[in-house]
Amino acid sequence: MKNIKIEKRIRLHRKIRSRISGTESRPRLTVFRSNEYIYAQLINDDTSVTLASANDLKIKGKTKTERAQEVGNAIAELAKKANITSVVFDRSGFKYGGRVKALADAARAAGLNF
């Protein structure tokens, strides 16, 4: 039996994805949050290609929120290298708060527009 919270998040993610999609000029910044780590990807949905990705698997000795901020900074730097200034934010059904918000705020502060 699946967890009801996970089913609800997946249902919300499908609803969000039906409304947003990324293009080459404005890719989708998607976030996945596990219990221990956080992952971010820039995706062009027209060609189904991941343009850049970042995670906190190798960052040690910091809180989860601080690691999420570093991932936000890292994904923004990778976007700059790929000449991407504007993205569509996809929270993947997670509540916009805590680590998800920290990642988004750090990416905005590093120069991404969304």
N, CA and C atoms as an extended XYZ file, in Angstrom:
342
Properties=species:S:1:pos:R:3:atomname:S:1:resname:S:1:resid:I:1 pbc="F F F"
N         0.837       -1.181        0.000 N   MET     1
C         0.000        0.000        0.000 CA  MET     1
C         0.878        1.240        0.000 C   MET     1
N         0.624        2.141       -0.968 N   LYS     2
C         1.402        3.363       -1.078 CA  LYS     2
C         0.989        4.361       -0.013 C   LYS     2
N         1.907        5.226        0.287 N   ASN     3
C         1.641        6.286        1.233 CA  ASN     3
C         0.697        7.323        0.606 C   ASN     3
N        -0.299        7.765        1.326 N   ILE     4
C        -1.279        8.718        0.803 CA  ILE     4
C        -0.616       10.052        0.468 C   ILE     4
N         0.369       10.477        1.273 N   LYS     5
C         1.057       11.736        1.006 CA  LYS     5
C         1.795       11.681       -0.326 C   LYS     5
N         2.433       10.540       -0.613 N   ILE     6
C         3.166       10.394       -1.863 CA  ILE     6
C         2.194       10.401       -3.036 C   ILE     6
N         1.081        9.692       -2.908 N   GLU     7
C         0.074        9.681       -3.974 CA  GLU     7
C        -0.456       11.082       -4.239 C   GLU     7
N        -0.698       11.846       -3.183 N   LYS     8
C        -1.192       13.214       -3.342 CA  LYS     8
C        -0.166       14.081       -4.060 C   LYS     8
N         1.119       13.944       -3.687 N   ARG     9
C         2.163       14.729       -4.342 CA  ARG     9
C         2.274       14.376       -5.816 C   ARG     9
N         2.185       13.104       -6.139 N   ILE    10
C         2.260       12.680       -7.540 CA  ILE    10
C         1.066       13.220       -8.322 C   ILE    10
N        -0.117       13.182       -7.717 N   ARG    11
C        -1.309       13.730       -8.374 CA  ARG    11
C        -1.148       15.232       -8.621 C   ARG    11
N        -0.649       15.956       -7.630 N   LEU    12
C        -0.413       17.386       -7.791 CA  LEU    12
C         0.640       17.647       -8.867 C   LEU    12
N         1.692       16.822       -8.898 N   HIS    13
C         2.734       16.984       -9.898 CA  HIS    13
C         2.171       16.829      -11.313 C   HIS    13
N         1.318       15.844      -11.506 N   ARG    14
C         0.695       15.655      -12.822 CA  ARG    14
C        -0.154       16.863      -13.211 C   ARG    14
N        -0.872       17.413      -12.245 N   LYS    15
C        -1.713       18.588      -12.499 CA  LYS    15
C        -0.853       19.803      -12.879 C   LYS    15
N         0.236       19.990      -12.152 N   ILE    16
C         1.144       21.099      -12.445 CA  ILE    16
C         1.764       20.923      -13.827 C   ILE    16
N         2.211       19.698      -14.136 N   ARG    17
C         2.865       19.431      -15.419 CA  ARG    17
C         1.923       19.577      -16.601 C   ARG    17
N         0.620       19.428      -16.373 N   SER    18
C        -0.319       19.621      -17.480 CA  SER    18
C        -0.407       21.098      -17.863 C   SER    18
N         0.017       21.977      -16.974 N   ARG    19
C        -0.106       23.414      -17.214 CA  ARG    19
C         1.210       24.090      -17.595 C   ARG    19
N         2.333       23.513      -17.237 N   ILE    20
C         3.608       24.164      -17.542 CA  ILE    20
C         4.503       23.230      -18.341 C   ILE    20
N         5.359       23.824      -19.165 N   SER    21
C         6.372       23.062      -19.873 CA  SER    21
C         7.513       24.009      -20.214 C   SER    21
N         8.690       23.448      -20.367 N   GLY    22
C         9.865       24.246      -20.663 CA  GLY    22
C        10.189       24.217      -22.133 C   GLY    22
N        10.785       25.298      -22.605 N   THR    23
C        11.235       25.398      -23.988 CA  THR    23
C        12.745       25.601      -23.979 C   THR    23
N        13.325       25.726      -25.166 N   GLU    24
C        14.770       25.930      -25.234 CA  GLU    24
C        15.161       27.286      -24.660 C   GLU    24
N        14.351       28.304      -24.945 N   SER    25
C        14.671       29.641      -24.444 CA  SER    25
C        14.283       29.819      -22.979 C   SER    25
N        13.258       29.085      -22.515 N   ARG    26
C        12.808       29.178      -21.120 CA  ARG    26
C        12.539       27.769      -20.591 C   ARG    26
N        13.591       27.069      -20.162 N   PRO    27
C        13.418       25.687      -19.706 CA  PRO    27
C        12.699       25.609      -18.362 C   PRO    27
N        12.308       24.399      -18.012 N   ARG    28
C        11.614       24.136      -16.753 CA  ARG    28
C        12.648       23.773      -15.695 C   ARG    28
N        12.622       24.506      -14.575 N   LEU    29
C        13.473       24.193      -13.423 CA  LEU    29
C        12.661       23.319      -12.489 C   LEU    29
N        12.976       22.033      -12.473 N   THR    30
C        12.224       21.093      -11.658 CA  THR    30
C        13.032       20.694      -10.426 C   THR    30
N        12.337       20.509       -9.319 N   VAL    31
C        12.964       20.199       -8.038 CA  VAL    31
C        12.435       18.858       -7.548 C   VAL    31
N        13.334       18.004       -7.073 N   PHE    32
C        12.917       16.789       -6.386 CA  PHE    32
C        13.556       16.797       -5.018 C   PHE    32
N        12.742       16.563       -3.998 N   ARG    33
C        13.203       16.600       -2.612 CA  ARG    33
C        12.971       15.228       -1.991 C   ARG    33
N        14.064       14.575       -1.607 N   SER    34
C        13.931       13.320       -0.869 CA  SER    34
C        14.097       13.644        0.612 C   SER    34
N        14.039       12.640        1.460 N   ASN    35
C        14.211       12.880        2.891 CA  ASN    35
C        15.604       13.412        3.212 C   ASN    35
N        16.585       13.024        2.418 N   GLU    36
C        17.963       13.384        2.739 CA  GLU    36
C        18.578       14.392        1.774 C   GLU    36
N        18.214       14.343        0.497 N   TYR    37
C        18.872       15.159       -0.521 CA  TYR    37
C        17.856       15.982       -1.302 C   TYR    37
N        18.391       16.905       -2.124 N   ILE    38
C        17.547       17.698       -3.013 CA  ILE    38
C        18.236       17.764       -4.378 C   ILE    38
N        17.450       17.704       -5.426 N   TYR    39
C        17.947       17.668       -6.788 CA  TYR    39
C        17.232       18.748       -7.605 C   TYR    39
N        17.938       19.350       -8.569 N   ALA    40
C        17.334       20.341       -9.457 CA  ALA    40
C        17.808       20.069      -10.882 C   ALA    40
N        16.895       20.258      -11.844 N   GLN    41
C        17.228       20.043      -13.252 CA  GLN    41
C        16.617       21.146      -14.089 C   GLN    41
N        17.302       21.518      -15.165 N   LEU    42
C        16.749       22.393      -16.188 CA  LEU    42
C        16.401       21.518      -17.381 C   LEU    42
N        15.128       21.503      -17.765 N   ILE    43
C        14.648       20.569      -18.783 CA  ILE    43
C        13.989       21.320      -19.923 C   ILE    43
N        14.358       20.964      -21.155 N   ASN    44
C        13.685       21.441      -22.348 CA  ASN    44
C        12.657       20.375      -22.727 C   ASN    44
N        11.378       20.671      -22.510 N   ASP    45
C        10.337       19.675      -22.762 CA  ASP    45
C        10.023       19.502      -24.242 C   ASP    45
N        10.417       20.454      -25.087 N   ASP    46
C        10.181       20.302      -26.523 CA  ASP    46
C        10.976       19.129      -27.079 C   ASP    46
N        12.216       18.977      -26.601 N   THR    47
C        13.067       17.897      -27.093 CA  THR    47
C        13.320       16.831      -26.033 C   THR    47
N        12.734       16.978      -24.850 N   SER    48
C        12.904       16.039      -23.729 CA  SER    48
C        14.371       15.852      -23.366 C   SER    48
N        15.078       16.974      -23.215 N   VAL    49
C        16.499       16.941      -22.917 CA  VAL    49
C        16.754       17.700      -21.610 C   VAL    49
N        17.575       17.114      -20.758 N   THR    50
C        18.020       17.801      -19.548 CA  THR    50
C        19.220       18.662      -19.903 C   THR    50
N        19.097       19.979      -19.693 N   LEU    51
C        20.145       20.918      -20.061 CA  LEU    51
C        21.206       21.042      -18.970 C   LEU    51
N        20.793       20.951      -17.717 N   ALA    52
C        21.733       21.046      -16.597 CA  ALA    52
C        21.097       20.401      -15.380 C   ALA    52
N        21.932       19.947      -14.464 N   SER    53
C        21.408       19.371      -13.226 CA  SER    53
C        22.380       19.629      -12.089 C   SER    53
N        21.832       19.692      -10.876 N   ALA    54
C        22.649       19.888       -9.678 CA  ALA    54
C        21.988       19.145       -8.523 C   ALA    54
N        22.797       18.725       -7.560 N   ASN    55
C        22.272       18.057       -6.373 CA  ASN    55
C        23.219       18.277       -5.209 C   ASN    55
N        22.824       17.820       -4.038 N   ASP    56
C        23.640       18.029       -2.837 CA  ASP    56
C        24.233       16.727       -2.303 C   ASP    56
N        24.460       15.768       -3.172 N   LEU    57
C        24.977       14.475       -2.731 CA  LEU    57
C        26.376       14.581       -2.131 C   LEU    57
N        27.200       15.516       -2.618 N   LYS    58
C        28.584       15.615       -2.154 CA  LYS    58
C        28.789       16.724       -1.130 C   LYS    58
N        27.751       17.480       -0.805 N   ILE    59
C        27.876       18.560        0.170 CA  ILE    59
C        27.662       17.978        1.560 C   ILE    59
N        28.633       18.141        2.420 N   LYS    60
C        28.555       17.569        3.767 CA  LYS    60
C        28.728       18.666        4.810 C   LYS    60
N        28.254       18.409        6.019 N   GLY    61
C        28.500       19.291        7.137 CA  GLY    61
C        27.621       20.520        7.218 C   GLY    61
N        26.514       20.538        6.505 N   LYS    62
C        25.608       21.682        6.538 CA  LYS    62
C        24.189       21.177        6.748 C   LYS    62
N        23.300       22.098        7.082 N   THR    63
C        21.904       21.709        7.237 CA  THR    63
C        21.290       21.468        5.866 C   THR    63
N        20.144       20.830        5.833 N   LYS    64
C        19.472       20.544        4.567 CA  LYS    64
C        19.104       21.825        3.840 C   LYS    64
N        18.690       22.859        4.571 N   THR    65
C        18.306       24.122        3.953 CA  THR    65
C        19.523       24.819        3.350 C   THR    65
N        20.638       24.798        4.034 N   GLU    66
C        21.861       25.395        3.497 CA  GLU    66
C        22.317       24.665        2.244 C   GLU    66
N        22.179       23.339        2.248 N   ARG    67
C        22.542       22.564        1.058 CA  ARG    67
C        21.608       22.894       -0.101 C   ARG    67
N        20.319       23.099        0.186 N   ALA    68
C        19.371       23.468       -0.860 CA  ALA    68
C        19.744       24.821       -1.468 C   ALA    68
N        20.208       25.757       -0.649 N   GLN    69
C        20.639       27.059       -1.157 CA  GLN    69
C        21.842       26.897       -2.075 C   GLN    69
N        22.767       26.035       -1.706 N   GLU    70
C        23.929       25.794       -2.559 CA  GLU    70
C        23.533       25.164       -3.889 C   GLU    70
N        22.547       24.269       -3.866 N   VAL    71
C        22.063       23.664       -5.108 CA  VAL    71
C        21.409       24.733       -5.983 C   VAL    71
N        20.656       25.661       -5.374 N   GLY    72
C        20.061       26.767       -6.121 CA  GLY    72
C        21.117       27.636       -6.780 C   GLY    72
N        22.183       27.947       -6.036 N   ASN    73
C        23.281       28.724       -6.614 CA  ASN    73
C        23.959       27.960       -7.747 C   ASN    73
N        24.159       26.664       -7.556 N   ALA    74
C        24.835       25.846       -8.564 CA  ALA    74
C        24.025       25.749       -9.849 C   ALA    74
N        22.707       25.556       -9.721 N   ILE    75
C        21.885       25.435      -10.936 CA  ILE    75
C        21.818       26.767      -11.673 C   ILE    75
N        21.846       27.881      -10.928 N   ALA    76
C        21.851       29.199      -11.567 CA  ALA    76
C        23.163       29.434      -12.310 C   ALA    76
N        24.276       29.004      -11.739 N   GLU    77
C        25.566       29.144      -12.421 CA  GLU    77
C        25.611       28.295      -13.690 C   GLU    77
N        25.094       27.078      -13.608 N   LEU    78
C        25.052       26.221      -14.799 CA  LEU    78
C        24.147       26.830      -15.873 C   LEU    78
N        23.066       27.462      -15.451 N   ALA    79
C        22.168       28.117      -16.406 CA  ALA    79
C        22.864       29.291      -17.083 C   ALA    79
N        23.623       30.056      -16.332 N   LYS    80
C        24.363       31.181      -16.914 CA  LYS    80
C        25.352       30.699      -17.964 C   LYS    80
N        26.036       29.589      -17.669 N   LYS    81
C        26.993       29.035      -18.626 CA  LYS    81
C        26.303       28.605      -19.916 C   LYS    81
N        25.039       28.186      -19.801 N   ALA    82
C        24.272       27.754      -20.974 CA  ALA    82
C        23.468       28.907      -21.582 C   ALA    82
N        23.734       30.141      -21.148 N   ASN    83
C        23.046       31.350      -21.637 CA  ASN    83
C        21.544       31.296      -21.398 C   ASN    83
N        21.134       30.813      -20.232 N   ILE    84
C        19.729       30.762      -19.847 CA  ILE    84
C        19.532       31.765      -18.719 C   ILE    84
N        18.595       32.695      -18.918 N   THR    85
C        18.344       33.706      -17.893 CA  THR    85
C        16.960       33.576      -17.279 C   THR    85
N        16.045       32.934      -17.979 N   SER    86
C        14.667       32.832      -17.517 CA  SER    86
C        14.217       31.377      -17.542 C   SER    86
N        13.516       30.950      -16.480 N   VAL    87
C        13.051       29.566      -16.379 CA  VAL    87
C        11.602       29.543      -15.897 C   VAL    87
N        10.973       28.375      -16.038 N   VAL    88
C         9.652       28.106      -15.476 CA  VAL    88
C         9.878       27.197      -14.275 C   VAL    88
N         9.383       27.583      -13.109 N   PHE    89
C         9.651       26.817      -11.891 CA  PHE    89
C         8.609       25.723      -11.715 C   PHE    89
N         9.079       24.495      -11.504 N   ASP    90
C         8.228       23.335      -11.282 CA  ASP    90
C         8.575       22.751       -9.919 C   ASP    90
N         7.678       22.918       -8.952 N   ARG    91
C         7.953       22.442       -7.596 CA  ARG    91
C         7.627       20.956       -7.438 C   ARG    91
N         7.146       20.315       -8.472 N   SER    92
C         6.906       18.866       -8.510 CA  SER    92
C         5.928       18.379       -7.456 C   SER    92
N         4.966       19.194       -7.097 N   GLY    93
C         3.956       18.787       -6.135 CA  GLY    93
C         4.358       18.994       -4.689 C   GLY    93
N         5.607       19.430       -4.452 N   PHE    94
C         6.041       19.712       -3.091 CA  PHE    94
C         5.527       21.085       -2.678 C   PHE    94
N         5.262       21.278       -1.387 N   LYS    95
C         4.840       22.578       -0.898 CA  LYS    95
C         5.969       23.580       -1.098 C   LYS    95
N         5.574       24.813       -1.448 N   TYR    96
C         6.571       25.853       -1.660 CA  TYR    96
C         6.954       26.433       -0.304 C   TYR    96
N         7.908       25.819        0.327 N   GLY    97
C         8.377       26.243        1.637 CA  GLY    97
C         9.593       25.432        1.992 C   GLY    97
N        10.300       25.817        3.018 N   GLY    98
C        11.454       25.061        3.468 CA  GLY    98
C        12.542       24.972        2.429 C   GLY    98
N        12.965       23.739        2.117 N   ARG    99
C        14.083       23.534        1.195 CA  ARG    99
C        13.750       23.926       -0.234 C   ARG    99
N        12.509       23.715       -0.658 N   VAL   100
C        12.110       24.086       -2.021 CA  VAL   100
C        12.188       25.602       -2.184 C   VAL   100
N        11.694       26.327       -1.207 N   LYS   101
C        11.735       27.787       -1.239 CA  LYS   101
C        13.174       28.292       -1.147 C   LYS   101
N        13.993       27.665       -0.331 N   ALA   102
C        15.396       28.058       -0.200 CA  ALA   102
C        16.130       27.897       -1.528 C   ALA   102
N        15.881       26.793       -2.225 N   LEU   103
C        16.504       26.571       -3.524 CA  LEU   103
C        16.043       27.628       -4.516 C   LEU   103
N        14.753       27.909       -4.554 N   ALA   104
C        14.211       28.896       -5.494 CA  ALA   104
C        14.752       30.291       -5.200 C   ALA   104
N        14.788       30.678       -3.938 N   ASP   105
C        15.287       32.002       -3.576 CA  ASP   105
C        16.765       32.150       -3.917 C   ASP   105
N        17.554       31.108       -3.692 N   ALA   106
C        18.973       31.163       -4.014 CA  ALA   106
C        19.189       31.262       -5.526 C   ALA   106
N        18.383       30.545       -6.301 N   ALA   107
C        18.496       30.622       -7.760 CA  ALA   107
C        18.122       32.013       -8.257 C   ALA   107
N        17.089       32.600       -7.662 N   ARG   108
C        16.694       33.971       -8.029 CA  ARG   108
C        17.806       34.959       -7.680 C   ARG   108
N        18.370       34.809       -6.485 N   ALA   109
C        19.424       35.720       -6.039 CA  ALA   109
C        20.673       35.602       -6.921 C   ALA   109
N        20.895       34.414       -7.488 N   ALA   110
C        22.055       34.196       -8.362 CA  ALA   110
C        21.802       34.632       -9.801 C   ALA   110
N        20.596       35.126      -10.091 N   GLY   111
C        20.360       35.703      -11.409 CA  GLY   111
C        19.322       35.060      -12.285 C   GLY   111
N        18.673       33.975      -11.857 N   LEU   112
C        17.623       33.367      -12.674 CA  LEU   112
C        16.311       34.122      -12.481 C   LEU   112
N        15.557       34.287      -13.555 N   ASN   113
C        14.250       34.946      -13.488 CA  ASN   113
C        13.143       33.915      -13.632 C   ASN   113
N        12.230       33.918      -12.659 N   PHE   114
C        11.021       33.088      -12.746 CA  PHE   114
C         9.997       33.566      -11.772 C   PHE   114
